[in-house]
């Protein structure tokens, strides 16, 4: 048989997984453990004396950070500035963001503006800037709001978290990490989403060992959270700890957690890189049978890797089966050509010629090789 069928560099497949550590979007108000935009607006209206109903809701609001070390200040507006704050709030409700920012700047410049008024104005200016997709300005305003230190704990720490998320989105990872370290130190938060965000920052800074350690702990504490699982695998792979990543994926597979193509591919490529070829094939075959893995060029390439390995190990019948799986779904006729070569090597000349013709029909780089099989 023509030895142009060569064993591939299977380790290179790791780069094709596309696993990426994920982190919160810039709309941090929607993250678990922070107050929503609607809740923040209701609270602001209550603080400004807008409605009794909102005020009652504010009083009943549960502390999002019950273990916080910060002493919560009295969130109450200076009567001399209440009207200005109310006008700014109304502008914000109308989404007149430029006017909100201008109003906020005017308020913080007032001699009578205290910590609460400044924090409140800067926070609203930050939200307005974020609405305008001016993330740099939003980060600046949120930082000033935190520095003024005038809001209640829920709002203060939600603003700090927003700041970290925007810094992350702007790829200012060192700043985001510093903000999150302060957030975690002052809130004493044990929420997994907060620890996961910090781990994601570490991963994007290239501190993969630290990120992997953090994610592994999160997975141990939250075994049903698939997002954490896949982030842990990505961090482990980036830290060149493929065997540990395989252990996590294998356990998740046994528990029926891997239900998407990229998740199954992460597992079977991990098996390939560990030379666990039969296990890789089982995952692929089962995934295809269940409809999770769809026929197509990518799956064909992966079956070809298995087929080439089977040939190198002199498992000719298995190589024929695997090339037979790959050929119909491949983008070109190369799999059919390799199938023809293996079939000819096995002495199945009639089948080899049929495969060679299909290779030509589908298109190959060296049609003369297929024609040679047909001529013999």
N, C-alpha and C positions, 0 to 999 in steps of 0.2 A: 504493500500500500504506500502511496505517496506520503512521505512524512511531513508534508506541508501542513497537515493537521497537527498543531502543536499545543502543548499545554499552556494556557494563558497565565498571566500574572494575576492570580485571583485576588491578591491583596488590594489591587487597584480598585476592586469593586466597592471597597469601603467608601471611597470618595463619591460614589454615585448614590449613596443612600439619601442624601439631602436632609438629614436630620439636623434641625436647628433648635437651639435653646430659645424658647419663647418668653416674652415678658408682657406686662400690661400695655395696653394702648395708651395714647396720650389723653384719652378721656377718662382720667383717673377717678372722677367722681362716681363712675359706675362700678368701680372695683369693690369687691366685698371687703368690709372693714372700714369703709369710708362712707361719709354721708352723700346721698345723691344730690344732684342739682336741685331737684324739687324740694328736698328736705332742707337744703341750705337756704333756699329762698324763703321758705316758710319760717325758718328760724330767724332770718334777718328781719322779716316783717314783724315778727313778735318782738324782737329786740328794739325795733323802732316804734313800737306801740301801735302797729297798724291794725291788728285784730286781736280780740280776746281769745278766739278759738285757736289761733296760731300760737298765742302765748301759752295757752294751756298745753298744747302739744309739745312745745319746747320744754316746759317744766317736766313733762312726763317722759321725755326722750331718754332712752337708756344710754349709759356711758359706753362708748365704743372702746374705750381704753381704761378699764377699771383699775389696772395696775400701774397707771402712769405716775411717774415721780414728780411731774410738774404740778405746782400748786395753781389751781384754776383761778384766774382773776374774775372779778365781777364784770360780766359782759353787759355794760350799760352805757348808753350814749350820753354825751354831754348835751343837756337841753339846748344849749346855744347852737349846736350843730345838727340837731335832729332833723330839721327841715332840709338841710343840705344832703344829708344821708338818704332821706326819703326820696328826694328828687333823683339822686344817683341810682337808687334802687329801681325807680320807675323807668328811668332810661334803660337800665339793664333788662327789665321785663319787656321793653319794646325792641330790644336788640339793637339799640343805637350805640354801638360799641365805641365809636370814636368819641362820642359825647360822654360816655361813661368814664373813659380814661381821662379825658380833660377835666371832668368834674372831680375825679379821684385826686388828680394832681393838685387841684385848687384846694380841696379839703385838707390834705396833709400839710399844705403850706400855711394853714390858718394857725395863729398863735395859740388858740384855745383847743386845738386838736390834741387829744391825748393818745395813749397806747391803743385803746379800743378803736377810736375813730380812724387812726392810721392803719391798723391791721384790717379793719373792715373795708376801707377804701382800697387799699392795695390788693386785697383778696378779690374784690369785685373787678378791679382793673385787670388782674391776672386772668380771670374768667373771660372778660371781654376780649383781651388780647388772644386768648386761646380760641375763642369763637372766630376771630379774624385769621386764625392759623398763623399768627405771629408768635411762634413758640419761644423765641429768644426773649421777647418782651414779657410774655407770660411768666417765664421762669424768673425774670428779674423782679416782677411785681410779687410773685408768690414768696420769693426770698425775703423781700422787704416786709411782707405781711408777717412772716414767721419772726423776723428780727424785731418787729415792733411789739410782739408778744402780748397782744391785747385781747385775743379771742378766747372763747371757752375751749376746753380740751378737745372736744369732738372736731370743731372747726379748725383749730390750730394744727392738730396733727393730720387732719385730712388735707389741709393746705400744704403741709410739709411733704406728705406722700405725693400729692400732685406735682410738687416741685421735682421730686426724685424721678417720677415717670417722664416728665418733660425733659429733664437732663439726659435720661436714658435715650429718649427718642431723638435728641440732638447729638447722640453719640459722645456725650461728655460723661464717660463711664466713671472716671475717678470722682467727679463731682456727685454723680448719682449714688455711688457707693458711700461717700462721706455722708450724704443726706440720709440714706437708708440706715447707716450705722447709728446716726444720731436718733433717727426715728425709733429704731428698735431699742436703743438704750433708754430712751425717755418714756416710751410707751410700755415697755416690757411685754410687747405683743408676742403671743404664741401662735398666731394665726398662720396656717401653712402657706397662704398666698403671699404673705409678707416675706417669709423665709425663702420662698421660691423665687420671688422677685430679686432678692439679694443674690441668690445663687445664679440667676440669669445674668445679672450684672457681672459677676465674677467670670462667668463663661465668656462673655463678650469682651472681657479684658484679657482673655487668654490665660486666665488662672484656672485651668481645667481641673487640676487635682482638687483644689478647694471646692470648686463647683460640684464636682462628682461626689465628694464626701457629703456636702450639704444635701444634694439631691437624693443620695442613697438613704440618708436618715429620714428625709421626707417620705420616700417611698415605703420605708419600714413602718412609719407611723400612719401612712395613708395608702394602704396597698391597693385600694380600689380606684385610685385617681390615675387614669391613663395618661393625662397630660404630664403629670409629674414623672411617671414611668418613662415616657419617651424622652423627656428632657434629661433624665438621669442617664439613659442609654447614650444620648448624644454627647453628654459631658464625659462619660466613660470612654467612648470611642475617641473623642478629641484628646483625651489623656492617654491614649494608646493602651487602654485597659479593656481590650475587646472581650476577653474571657469573662470578665465581670459583667459586661453589658449583655453577653449571651445568657448568663445565668438569670438576669432579670427578665429578659425577653422570653426565655424558655418557661419560666414560672408563670408569666402572664399568659402565654399561649396555652398552657395546661389548664388555666382557669378561664379560658374562653374570652380573654380581654382583647386579643389582637383581631380586629374585625375590619381593618382597612388595608388596602394593597401595600402602602408604604410600611405599615407595621409588620406585615408578614415578610416583606422583602428584607426588612432590617434583621429579622430572625434568620431567614435562610441564607442571606449573604454572610451573616455572622457564622453560621455553620460551615459555609464554603471556606471562609478564611481560616477556620479551625480544622479543615480537611475532614469535616463530618458530612461526607457527600450523601450518604443514604438518608440521613436525617433532613438534609436540605431538600432532597427530592420529595420526601414524604410531605413536608410542609408545602411545597409547590403544588404537588398533585392534589393534596387535600384542599388547598386554597382555590385551585382551579375548579375542582369538583363542586365546591360550595358557591362558586360564582364570585368570590372575593377577588381573585386574580383573573383579570380579563385577558383573553387572547390578544396578542399584539407584539410588536417588534421588541419591546423591552423584555417581556417574558421569554420570547424566543431566544434572545441573547443569553439569558440566564440558563435556559435549558441547554444551549450550546456549550456553555461552560461545563455543565455536568457531563454532557456527551463527550467532550474532549478529554475530560479527566477519566471517564470510563474507558475510552480507547487507550489512553496512556497506561492504564492499569490492566490492559488486555482483557477488559470485560466487554467483548465485542457485541454479544446479544443486547446488553444494556445500552451500549453506545448507539446501536441501531434504533432501539426504542426511543431514546432521548432525542436523537436527530430527527426521528419521525414526528415527535411532538413539536419540535422547534420549526421545522421546515414550512408547514402550512401558514404559520402566523408571522414568519419573518418578513422583513421589509424587502428583501431581495432573494435571489436564488442560492446564496452561498451555503445555507444549511442543507439544501437539496444536493448541492455538489459534494459536500462532505459526507452526506448520507450515501450518495452513489459510490464514493471511494471506499467507505466502510463495507458496504454491501458487496462490492467487487472483491475486497480483501477476504470476505467471508465465503466467497465462492458463489454468491447469488447474482449471477451475471444478468439474468433477465430483469430482476428487481433493480439492479444497479443502473441498467440502461434506462429504465422508466424514470428513475430519480434524476439521472443526468439530463434527460429531455426536459423535465420540469424545471431544472436549474437554468437551462437555456431560456425556456419560456419566461421565467420570472426575472431573469437578468443577473449576470454574474460578471466579475471583473476579467476572468480568464476563460472565455467560452471554449477555447481550444482544449482545455482539460476535460470538459464534459464531452466534447466531440470525440476525443480520444477514447473515452469509455464506450461511446456509442459505436465506434469503429472496430472495437475488439470483439 
